[in-house]
Amino acid sequence: MWRLFGVLEHARGRLEQARAAFVEGEAAAEVAGSPFAHGILELAHGHFLHKTGSRRAAIAALRLGREAFERLGARPFLERCDAELAACGVRPQQDGADDDYGLTAREQVVARLVASGKSNREVAAELYLSSKAIEYHLANIFTKVGITSRHQLASRIDP
């Protein structure tokens, strides 16, 4: 019910009411203990967040939904989550591939160099890029990996 209310309010342009409905729905899904309902709600909430410009929050919500569907083996809903994540700029994980968090080839190189302890300036010099370009790539990497610091990056990415 809360998911539908959120979707309707979003369609009507009432963003605050939609946002409140999704938050209320998340609380209700927790109480109900239904992983499928929780996954559906997170998928809808992620779509809403992406459409309203909250890319990082959208990625987080979509990943939660994807995890619920993965545990359930709900393949069609997994594919919908992957499509929404792709719209947010996160590449889907290929079966059997290393866990690269959907990073582009350039982002993988930047992530490995930063994880090895190099500064933005050092990475920029090594890759013949500007420091601003490295900052841009790091912002994308942090979003895709779901982290907020270089220290966390070093613990998740092998240099």
GITAGI-V754773 format. One record per residue. N is the residue number from 1. RES is the residue in one small letter. SS is DSSP state (alpha for helix, beta for strand, coil for the rest). Layout:
N:RES:SS
N:RES:SS
This chain:
1:m:coil
2:w:alpha
3:r:alpha
4:l:alpha
5:f:alpha
6:g:alpha
7:v:alpha
8:l:alpha
9:e:alpha
10:h:alpha
11:a:alpha
12:r:coil
13:g:coil
14:r:coil
15:l:alpha
16:e:alpha
17:q:alpha
18:a:alpha
19:r:alpha
20:a:alpha
21:a:alpha
22:f:alpha
23:v:alpha
24:e:alpha
25:g:alpha
26:e:alpha
27:a:alpha
28:a:alpha
29:a:alpha
30:e:alpha
31:v:alpha
32:a:alpha
33:g:coil
34:s:coil
35:p:alpha
36:f:alpha
37:a:alpha
38:h:alpha
39:g:alpha
40:i:alpha
41:l:alpha
42:e:alpha
43:l:alpha
44:a:alpha
45:h:alpha
46:g:alpha
47:h:alpha
48:f:alpha
49:l:alpha
50:h:alpha
51:k:alpha
52:t:coil
53:g:coil
54:s:coil
55:r:alpha
56:r:alpha
57:a:alpha
58:a:alpha
59:i:alpha
60:a:alpha
61:a:alpha
62:l:alpha
63:r:alpha
64:l:alpha
65:g:alpha
66:r:alpha
67:e:alpha
68:a:alpha
69:f:alpha
70:e:alpha
71:r:alpha
72:l:alpha
73:g:coil
74:a:coil
75:r:alpha
76:p:alpha
77:f:alpha
78:l:alpha
79:e:alpha
80:r:alpha
81:c:alpha
82:d:alpha
83:a:alpha
84:e:alpha
85:l:alpha
86:a:alpha
87:a:alpha
88:c:coil
89:g:coil
90:v:coil
91:r:coil
92:p:coil
93:q:coil
94:q:coil
95:d:coil
96:g:coil
97:a:coil
98:d:coil
99:d:coil
100:d:coil
101:y:coil
102:g:coil
103:l:coil
104:t:coil
105:a:alpha
106:r:alpha
107:e:alpha
108:q:alpha
109:v:alpha
110:v:alpha
111:a:alpha
112:r:alpha
113:l:alpha
114:v:alpha
115:a:alpha
116:s:coil
117:g:coil
118:k:coil
119:s:coil
120:n:alpha
121:r:alpha
122:e:alpha
123:v:alpha
124:a:alpha
125:a:alpha
126:e:alpha
127:l:alpha
128:y:coil
129:l:coil
130:s:coil
131:s:alpha
132:k:alpha
133:a:alpha
134:i:alpha
135:e:alpha
136:y:alpha
137:h:alpha
138:l:alpha
139:a:alpha
140:n:alpha
141:i:alpha
142:f:alpha
143:t:alpha
144:k:alpha
145:v:alpha
146:g:coil
147:i:coil
148:t:coil
149:s:coil
150:r:alpha
151:h:alpha
152:q:alpha
153:l:alpha
154:a:alpha
155:s:alpha
156:r:alpha
157:i:coil
158:d:coil
159:p:coil
